[in-house]
Amino acid sequence: MAKFTVYITRRVRNGFRRALEEIAEVEQWDEDRPVPREVLLAAVRNADGLLCMGDDAIDAEVIAAGRRLRVISTVSAGYDHIDLEAARVRRITVCHAPVAGDASVADLTLALILACARSLVDADRFVHARQWEYWAPYLFAGVEMRNSTLGIVGLGRIGLQVAHRALGFGMRVLYYNPRRHEDAEQNLGLQYGGLDNILREADFVTLHIPLRPATHGLINEDRLQLMRPSAYLINMARGAVVEHDALVRALREGWIAGAALDVYPREPISPDDPLLDLPNVILTPHIGNNTRRAMARMVRTAAEQIIQALNGEPPVHAVLSFIERRAA
């Protein structure tokens, strides 16, 4: 009989379940939509391990309901949906799945930059609407990537991968980061600058910073007004890094040419959000990690963290750990 019970909050492929089933009874919410709150609260009562998704609210109430919980592992790099203080009080180990989706997020970042530069969404809608009657030399005339300036805000793992891709397009790459990356400057030719200077200079600004008190609302009205009227803002970080109302005003009044967003202060985006009515913003439903390979790596990583924790081994990617490494 299995020693532990693990609850999974979303449908995952059987291969990942089988690894967990070697050490635990596994129960799963077998749908793509989020597990209902009441189902989660009931299921977590008898769970030793919880495998959750990045949009599950694992708050103090859920953690208190998990009387036997020893480990929470999220299929995401971010973990701001988990109440770490409540987990700390209960001495519950919390893990995440960093690195696994980095390449996919960087790919989508470049896709959104290209979509802005070449008006791809508008051009597609134009043809689908049967409005294309003749070829015109300036129809959807866009911006060449080559020799354009990209400003990367946050040169972590993802930001660095974005830089590599942008250099392949011949872009000039500026970056802002709390800590300078001199290796990237020397080896890749990246240029370090202050945030405000980068906002002034860049044709495209892409955000890849974690959401912390210091970064909440970092891109506010004053900073949006620093950007060029021809510039585009891409947010692949967290929605709250950008002041929502200020961005709406910037797009409406033409402070910037446009934006592309994969993250929002509220997710899913509210049906009455004014962004939905603006023509100069591209909106994607938080799919930065959503490639088949990346999701497989993320689920595998999150499952491995639970297996390690329940076996009494410190998880490799623990955000919060109360498991001591055994003496050799």
Secondary structure, 3 states (H helix, E strand, C coil): CCCEEEEECCCCCHHHHHHHHCCEEEEECCCCCCCCHHHHHHHHHHCCEEEEECCCCECHHHHHHCCCCCEEEEECCCCCCECHHHHHHHCCEEECCCCCCHHHHHHHHHHHHHHHHCCHHHHHHHHHCCCCCCCCCCCCCCCCCCCCEEEEECCCHHHHHHHHHHHHCCCEEEEECCCCCHHHHHHHCCEECCHHHHHHHCCEEEECCCCCCCCCCCECHHHHCCCCCCCEEEECCCHHHECHHHHHHHHHHCCCCEEEECCCCCCCCCCCCHHHHCCCEEECCCCCCCCHHHHHHHHHHHHHHHHHHHCCCCCCCEEECCCCCCCC
